């Protein structure tokens, strides 16, 4: 039996040059935000079309993930943009998939893979996302780690206070940076030259999956990372806390 029109939703990209039809229930399953919007008393519940604040490529990535669980893009800007969308729409599973892809692509050990597309990005690339993300989310913490371990100061770079004259960077970002420096001082080395790896290049992207506790981690990611090196901290053993 083919689905009825009320079972389906049309998703448009921001400029509406890309669109796709998805199951309404699937969107609601992954997003409490859309559950409330599409099944509640909001005006959007009366329509079968929504427009998302994403580019054509990013919208295609969203649709692909809904049905396959796979992230297509390897460009940091697209991955980060979809992450912001996932955070706004409370899509935890999508955020976790994105962090797994981001950690893989930005792994400093990768030299000739898709990682080259996004390895590395600069402070000016990070700031728009630092401004928009809550400090508790995985990408915010990842950016703090990346800044600590991989930032290379160039002559053209400016200090934070010059780049951010309006003081919009959350104080938590500075706190995470200080904590990371204090905890991992003995590991601030080039990963390619040693077996020791910084937190953002460790095997486990669970560092940024926002697991509630070990039990929840075991139910969602334990099998995926069953071969994780023993020196990787169990989720919850964080120097952010």
C-alpha positions as CSV (number, residue, x, y, z in Angstrom):
1,X,0.0,0.0,0.0
2,X,1.5,3.3,-1.0
3,X,1.6,6.1,1.6
4,X,-1.1,8.7,1.5
5,X,-0.2,12.4,1.0
6,X,-0.8,13.1,4.7
7,X,1.9,10.5,5.5
8,X,4.6,12.4,3.5
9,X,6.3,15.8,3.9
10,X,8.1,17.8,1.3
11,X,11.4,19.3,2.5
12,X,12.8,22.3,0.7
13,X,16.3,23.7,1.0
14,X,16.7,27.3,2.0
15,X,16.6,28.7,-1.5
16,X,14.0,26.0,-2.6
17,X,16.1,24.8,-5.5
18,X,16.3,21.3,-3.9
19,X,13.4,19.4,-2.5
20,X,12.7,15.9,-1.4
21,X,9.7,14.0,0.0
22,X,10.1,12.1,3.3
23,X,7.8,10.3,5.7
24,X,6.3,12.6,8.3
25,X,6.6,9.9,11.0
26,X,10.3,9.4,10.3
27,X,11.0,13.1,10.8
28,X,9.0,13.1,14.0
29,X,10.8,10.0,15.2
30,X,14.2,11.6,15.2
31,X,13.1,15.1,16.3
32,X,11.0,16.1,19.3
33,X,10.9,19.5,17.7
34,X,9.1,18.3,14.6
35,X,6.9,16.0,16.7
36,X,5.6,19.1,18.5
37,X,5.4,21.2,15.3
38,X,3.8,18.6,13.0
39,X,1.5,16.9,15.5
40,X,0.7,19.9,17.7
41,X,-1.4,23.0,17.3
42,X,1.2,24.9,15.3
43,X,0.3,26.2,11.8
44,X,3.0,24.0,10.2
45,X,1.0,20.9,11.3
46,X,-1.5,21.9,8.7
47,X,0.9,21.8,5.8
48,X,2.8,19.1,4.1
49,X,5.8,21.3,3.2
50,X,8.6,22.6,5.3
51,X,11.7,24.7,4.4
52,X,14.9,24.1,6.3
53,X,17.7,26.6,6.9
54,X,20.2,24.5,4.9
55,X,21.8,24.6,1.5
56,X,20.9,22.2,-1.3
57,X,23.8,19.9,-0.4
58,X,23.1,20.0,3.3
59,X,19.4,19.3,2.8
60,X,20.4,16.3,0.6
61,X,22.6,15.1,3.4
62,X,19.7,15.4,5.9
63,X,17.4,13.3,3.7
64,X,20.1,10.8,3.0
65,X,20.7,10.4,6.7
66,X,17.0,10.0,7.5
67,X,16.8,6.9,5.3
68,X,20.3,5.4,5.4
69,X,22.0,6.7,8.5
70,X,24.9,7.8,6.4
71,X,26.5,11.3,6.1
72,X,27.5,12.1,2.5
73,X,29.5,15.3,2.9
74,X,33.1,15.6,3.9
75,X,33.3,19.4,4.0
76,X,33.5,20.9,7.5
77,X,31.3,23.8,6.7
78,X,28.5,21.5,5.5
79,X,28.9,19.1,8.4
80,X,28.9,22.0,10.9
81,X,25.9,23.6,9.4
82,X,23.9,20.4,9.5
83,X,25.0,19.9,13.1
84,X,23.6,23.4,14.1
85,X,20.4,22.4,12.4
86,X,20.3,19.1,14.3
87,X,20.9,20.9,17.6
88,X,18.1,23.4,16.9
89,X,15.7,20.6,16.0
90,X,16.8,18.4,18.9
91,X,18.0,15.5,16.7
92,X,20.4,13.8,19.0
93,X,21.0,10.8,16.7
94,X,21.9,13.0,13.8
95,X,24.3,15.0,16.0
96,X,26.0,11.8,16.9
97,X,26.3,10.6,13.3
98,X,27.8,14.0,12.4
99,X,30.3,13.9,15.2
100,X,31.4,10.4,14.1
101,X,32.0,11.8,10.6
102,X,33.7,14.9,11.8
103,X,36.1,13.1,14.1
104,X,36.9,10.7,11.2
105,X,37.5,13.4,8.7
106,X,39.5,15.7,10.9
107,X,41.6,12.9,12.4
108,X,45.2,14.2,12.1
109,X,46.4,10.6,11.3
110,X,44.6,10.6,7.9
111,X,46.8,11.8,5.1
112,X,45.2,10.7,1.9
113,X,41.5,10.1,2.6
114,X,38.4,12.3,2.6
115,X,39.9,13.9,5.7
116,X,41.9,16.2,3.5
117,X,38.7,18.0,2.6
118,X,38.4,19.6,6.1
119,X,41.7,19.2,7.8
120,X,42.3,22.0,9.0
121,X,40.1,25.0,9.6
122,X,40.9,28.3,11.3
123,X,39.6,30.5,14.1
124,X,37.6,32.6,11.7
125,X,35.9,29.4,10.5
126,X,35.1,28.3,14.0
127,X,33.6,31.5,15.4
128,X,30.2,31.4,13.7
129,X,29.6,28.0,15.2
130,X,30.9,28.8,18.6
131,X,28.5,31.7,18.7
132,X,25.5,29.6,17.8
133,X,26.0,26.3,19.7
134,X,25.3,25.6,23.3
135,X,28.5,24.9,25.4
136,X,27.1,21.5,26.3
137,X,26.9,20.1,22.8
138,X,29.5,17.8,21.2
139,X,30.7,20.1,18.4
140,X,31.3,23.0,20.8
141,X,33.6,20.8,22.9
142,X,35.2,19.4,19.8
143,X,36.1,22.9,18.5
144,X,37.6,23.7,21.9
145,X,39.8,20.5,21.7
146,X,40.7,21.2,18.1
147,X,41.8,24.8,19.0
148,X,44.0,23.5,21.8
149,X,45.7,20.7,19.9
150,X,45.8,21.8,16.3
151,X,45.8,25.6,16.2
152,X,48.9,26.9,14.4
153,X,49.3,30.6,14.9
154,X,50.0,32.4,11.6
155,X,51.4,36.0,11.2
156,X,48.0,37.1,9.8
157,X,46.0,35.7,12.7
158,X,44.6,37.9,15.4
159,X,43.9,37.3,19.0
160,X,40.5,36.3,20.3
161,X,39.9,39.7,21.7
162,X,40.6,41.3,18.3
163,X,38.5,38.8,16.4
164,X,35.6,39.0,18.8
165,X,35.4,42.7,19.8
166,X,31.8,42.3,21.0
167,X,32.8,39.6,23.5
168,X,30.3,37.1,22.0
169,X,32.4,34.0,22.6
170,X,30.8,32.1,25.5
171,X,33.1,32.0,28.6
172,X,32.6,28.3,28.6
173,X,34.8,28.0,25.5
174,X,37.7,29.6,27.3
175,X,37.0,27.4,30.3
176,X,37.2,24.2,28.1
177,X,40.4,25.4,26.5
178,X,42.0,26.0,29.9
179,X,40.8,22.7,31.2
180,X,42.1,20.9,28.1
181,X,45.5,22.5,28.3
182,X,45.8,21.6,32.0
183,X,44.7,18.0,31.5
184,X,46.5,17.1,28.3
185,X,49.7,19.2,28.5
186,X,51.8,16.0,28.2
187,X,49.9,15.0,25.1
188,X,50.2,18.2,23.1
189,X,52.3,16.7,20.3
190,X,51.9,16.0,16.7
191,X,49.8,12.8,16.4
192,X,51.4,11.7,13.1
193,X,54.8,11.5,14.9
194,X,53.6,9.5,17.9
195,X,51.2,6.8,19.1
196,X,49.8,9.3,21.6
197,X,46.8,11.0,20.3
198,X,45.0,14.2,21.4
199,X,41.4,13.9,22.5
200,X,39.9,15.1,19.1
201,X,42.0,12.5,17.2
202,X,41.3,9.5,19.4
203,X,39.6,6.5,18.0
204,X,36.3,7.1,19.8
205,X,34.0,9.9,18.7
206,X,31.9,9.0,21.8
207,X,33.9,11.9,23.4
208,X,31.4,14.1,21.6
209,X,28.3,12.0,21.5
210,X,26.7,13.5,24.6
211,X,26.2,10.2,26.3
212,X,24.3,10.4,29.6
213,X,26.2,7.6,31.3
214,X,27.9,4.3,30.8
215,X,24.7,2.4,30.5
216,X,23.3,4.6,27.8
217,X,26.6,4.4,26.0
218,X,26.5,0.6,26.1
219,X,23.1,0.6,24.6
220,X,23.9,2.8,21.7
221,X,27.6,2.8,20.8
222,X,29.4,0.0,22.7
223,X,29.4,-2.5,19.9
224,X,30.5,0.0,17.4
225,X,33.6,0.8,19.5
226,X,34.2,-2.7,21.0
227,X,37.8,-2.5,19.6
228,X,38.4,0.9,21.1
229,X,41.9,1.2,22.7
230,X,41.8,0.7,26.4
231,X,43.4,4.1,27.0
232,X,40.3,5.9,25.7
233,X,38.2,7.3,28.6
234,X,34.7,5.8,29.1
235,X,32.1,8.5,28.4
236,X,31.6,10.5,31.5
237,X,35.3,10.6,32.4
238,X,35.6,14.0,31.0
239,X,38.0,16.9,31.8
240,X,35.2,19.2,31.0
241,X,33.3,18.4,34.2
